[in-house]
Amino acid sequence: MNILVTGAAGFIGSHTVERLLGLGHTVYGLDNFSPYYDIDLKKMNVSAIKKAGAHFIEADLRTDDLSKYLPSTLDFVFHFAAHPGISASSTFKDYVSNNILATQRLLDYIETKSRRPFFANIATSSIYGLEATLTENEVPLPASWYGVTKLAAEQLVLAYARRGFFKGCSLRLYSVYGPRERPDKLYTRLIACVLQNKPFTLFNGSEKHLRSFTYVQDIIDGIVSVIGNEEVCNTQIFNLGTEEENTTATGIETVEKLLNTTIDILPHPARPGDQSRTKANIDKARRVLNYNPTTGLEEGLKAQIEWYKGRFL
Ligand SMILES: NC(=O)c1ccc[n+]([C@@H]2O[C@H](COP(=O)([O-])OP(=O)(O)OC[C@H]3O[C@@H](n4cnc5c(N)ncnc54)[C@H](O)[C@@H]3O)[C@@H](O)[C@H]2O)c1
């Protein structure tokens, strides 16, 4: 199949491209190298996906004419491109333009096609709000610009699917970690601090936060399981993540154990909108997609540490 992966230079998108290539698909990876974090890291990811056989397209979903870059037929779209996370240096416009407007422009492009691809939207547990423990049927209560704009993007995609313009679904991911994790996220920051002998900035109160820390390959198992299940997935939302909950303090202790060290903590004011608890309720994904994440935190973090050492030391 011809598959478009947006956000292909990023953390989860680049892994997904590699998995899809391994499954024998022709993959078009698109990204604008947004400056949200170090572009060199994204370029390294793009080198890896090109080496694996992907076609890479540098384009901005908000402004570029997609018909110039994409093949005339696409069978599937996995839409990862977004302004992610909760960041004090990001503006409301960053979230609105990259999460809502960029999604609408991609939908506008797809609407011009007579044969339309299946559209798998990548959403987030932040849609649920400060406590993300709910099933897909419950009312979302986002508490950040990120959560609000990702909810809007998800509902845009599902609106098209409900109207029958194409078949599509939305996948709400929970706290993903592993090799290539973004530099602003917990485990890459922790590992970098230890290996560079620097103190770790901990947002006040976050040591008690509970998270469904989910290994990236377990997330991708769920994402690609939509292929072949298009009918049953159409218009549906699925939570994807592990049911195993760990506190941030446990995450820190696990990194300390694996690197045989004690991390020097530097307290920092709490981030508004940060979730106090995420616990993936994956009953629906288990039932419909046979989804079964299996990687434990220690095993996943070992792989992330090895990746970090291989790339940066
Ligand atoms: N990392 C997580 O724990 C997590 C959890 C839940 C959901 N998600 C979702 O997964 C997706 C990927 O997240 P990630 O952590 O890999 O982030 P990432 O920042 O590494 O990847 C996103 C990519 O999208 C690209 N992009 C942004 N705006 C674009 C635009 N206008 N046009 C083209 N490309 C654009 C960026 O350059 C980046 O490479 C996002 O949709 C995010 O909301 C991530």
PDBQT file of the ligand as one rigid body, heavy atoms in Angstrom, charges set to zero:
ROOT
HETATM    1  N1  LIG A 401       5.403  11.527  22.646  1.00  0.00    +0.000 N 
HETATM    2  C1  LIG A 401       4.332  11.221  23.334  1.00  0.00    +0.000 C 
HETATM    3  O1  LIG A 401       4.427  10.757  24.496  1.00  0.00    +0.000 OA
HETATM    4  C2  LIG A 401       2.958  11.398  22.757  1.00  0.00    +0.000 A 
HETATM    5  C3  LIG A 401       1.846  11.050  23.566  1.00  0.00    +0.000 A 
HETATM    6  C4  LIG A 401       0.577  11.218  23.031  1.00  0.00    +0.000 A 
HETATM    7  C5  LIG A 401       0.400  11.667  21.748  1.00  0.00    +0.000 A 
HETATM    8  N2  LIG A 401       1.484  12.010  21.000  1.00  0.00    +0.000 N 
HETATM    9  C6  LIG A 401       1.239  12.501  19.640  1.00  0.00    +0.000 C 
HETATM   10  O2  LIG A 401       2.074  11.786  18.741  1.00  0.00    +0.000 OA
HETATM   11  C7  LIG A 401       2.458  12.639  17.666  1.00  0.00    +0.000 C 
HETATM   12  C8  LIG A 401       3.968  12.633  17.525  1.00  0.00    +0.000 C 
HETATM   13  O3  LIG A 401       4.566  13.074  18.740  1.00  0.00    +0.000 OA
HETATM   14  P1  LIG A 401       6.140  13.023  18.962  1.00  0.00    +0.000 P 
HETATM   15  O4  LIG A 401       6.377  12.916  20.417  1.00  0.00    +0.000 OA
HETATM   16  O5  LIG A 401       6.726  12.033  18.023  1.00  0.00    +0.000 OA
HETATM   17  O6  LIG A 401       6.524  14.519  18.525  1.00  0.00    +0.000 OA
HETATM   18  P2  LIG A 401       7.642  15.083  17.517  1.00  0.00    +0.000 P 
HETATM   19  O7  LIG A 401       7.664  16.561  17.745  1.00  0.00    +0.000 OA
HETATM   20  O8  LIG A 401       8.896  14.331  17.664  1.00  0.00    +0.000 OA
HETATM   21  O9  LIG A 401       6.996  14.784  16.080  1.00  0.00    +0.000 OA
HETATM   22  C9  LIG A 401       6.073  15.656  15.459  1.00  0.00    +0.000 C 
HETATM   23  C10 LIG A 401       6.658  16.029  14.088  1.00  0.00    +0.000 C 
HETATM   24  O10 LIG A 401       5.684  16.816  13.378  1.00  0.00    +0.000 OA
HETATM   25  C11 LIG A 401       6.369  17.786  12.615  1.00  0.00    +0.000 C 
HETATM   26  N3  LIG A 401       5.453  18.896  12.340  1.00  0.00    +0.000 N 
HETATM   27  C12 LIG A 401       4.924  19.774  13.238  1.00  0.00    +0.000 A 
HETATM   28  N4  LIG A 401       4.166  20.681  12.603  1.00  0.00    +0.000 NA
HETATM   29  C13 LIG A 401       4.203  20.367  11.271  1.00  0.00    +0.000 A 
HETATM   30  C14 LIG A 401       3.629  20.968  10.120  1.00  0.00    +0.000 A 
HETATM   31  N5  LIG A 401       2.889  22.074  10.201  1.00  0.00    +0.000 N 
HETATM   32  N6  LIG A 401       3.867  20.395   8.905  1.00  0.00    +0.000 NA
HETATM   33  C15 LIG A 401       4.644  19.275   8.801  1.00  0.00    +0.000 A 
HETATM   34  N7  LIG A 401       5.224  18.675   9.883  1.00  0.00    +0.000 NA
HETATM   35  C16 LIG A 401       5.005  19.219  11.101  1.00  0.00    +0.000 A 
HETATM   36  C17 LIG A 401       7.546  18.204  13.512  1.00  0.00    +0.000 C 
HETATM   37  O11 LIG A 401       8.624  18.781  12.786  1.00  0.00    +0.000 OA
HETATM   38  C18 LIG A 401       7.920  16.876  14.183  1.00  0.00    +0.000 C 
HETATM   39  O12 LIG A 401       9.015  16.256  13.521  1.00  0.00    +0.000 OA
HETATM   40  C19 LIG A 401       1.872  14.009  17.947  1.00  0.00    +0.000 C 
HETATM   41  O13 LIG A 401       0.670  14.136  17.228  1.00  0.00    +0.000 OA
HETATM   42  C20 LIG A 401       1.587  13.977  19.443  1.00  0.00    +0.000 C 
HETATM   43  O14 LIG A 401       0.504  14.816  19.779  1.00  0.00    +0.000 OA
HETATM   44  C21 LIG A 401       2.756  11.899  21.478  1.00  0.00    +0.000 A 
ENDROOT
TORSDOF 0
